[in-house]
Amino acid sequence: MPAEPAQILLLQAALGQGPEAATAWERWERENGLDRPDEGSYRLLPLVYRNLSRRGFSGPRWNILRGIHRNAWSKNQLLFHQVRR
């Protein structure tokens, strides 16, 4: 299944280098917002947070994105712990 245009913007934000990553994120947030992202977009948000935070980016709703990242990290840690058994 091909990616939606919104998800392409998130991929650019998650994988891009330099100002184009931040520009893609700002455009995605302006056009879509964090209130109700679709499932595919939601799964990309932790990657967006990691990429942009490494580059020193922050924004008005950065704490929400950070929370989404922490939630994904916590769930992954639980899964890794279960698999290790």
Secondary structure, DSSP 8 states (H G I E B T S, - for coil): ----HHHHHHHHHHH--THHHHHHHHHHHHHT-SSS--HHHHHHHHHHHHHHHHTT---TTHHHHHHHHHHHHHHHHHHHHHHH-
